[in-house]
Amino acid sequence: MNLVTKIVFILVTVTTISCSKKKDSKVVVKEVASSFLTNYYAPNFKIAKQYSDKTTHKLLNKIKTLNEDDVQYQYLEKIDKVELIAEDSARVYYHYFNAYNKRIEEQVLVVKTPKGDWLANLQNKNNIDFYKYVYDYSYEEVEGGVNLPLTNEETLEIDLVVSSFIKQINHPKMVVGLFTKEGVNFYDIPYIEKFDESYNWFWDDLSTMGLYASLRFDSDDVLEEVEYYISGIDSKNDLGTYEKMEKLLKIEYGNPYNLNEEKNSSPKSLRWFIKGANNQLELLNNEDGTISMKVRSEIN
């Protein structure tokens, strides 16, 4: 065997071994991802931890502390493909199924091998998988109610109420779960001067509806909820009012995460993640002629 033949043989051998390793890695990554995701969605966290790293263990521990009634019914449907992006890192593309939205659009799981073993790596950095796993994606239709064209006065007052709410909750310091009573007077929060000593505000100069706003603090004086509660709609046009508020909130925050576009009727509740997904905004039809806009903390 001459020198050229030897070189070609070595190159072919190295290439074959390299391809074989990549192929083997993909097989292992797929097996790890499948085992992790199957148990992650089950949920069987004890087994899921065997196929994931320490960062993921912290996330699983956080989910485990939540009330099980909040966890959706769901399962891994199939793994679509595995993509090796480095010697120690891969992306796994997959679909899963839940009871509310049925087949979910394609998701991505990172799998890493920092110390020899391939392990799932799921982090809680605004991680959409975490929120889809825990929080309520259900969509219920409202029963009953009146839906009529809004008058000009109604439209103006709804615009005013929703814009006031948005200005207040969009303030960078107004983060539910972090904002304290000390910050009420320290920061220039829009409309905060209108709240009384108990942090309630009855907006008494509206002519088409009544509005009661409140800031609720926990025992440590940390803000736990902001609510604008609309009642006494003069025209009884609760559905028309709800739909107008929905449109304004969509303009500001995009589509709600639980939106079901296949439904044509009015929803009972629409929900958005805001403030880097640390807060949840909910527009709620209470089905008694009243409407609530609420913001509460979703991560302690």
Disulfide bonds with the S-S distance in Angstrom:
none
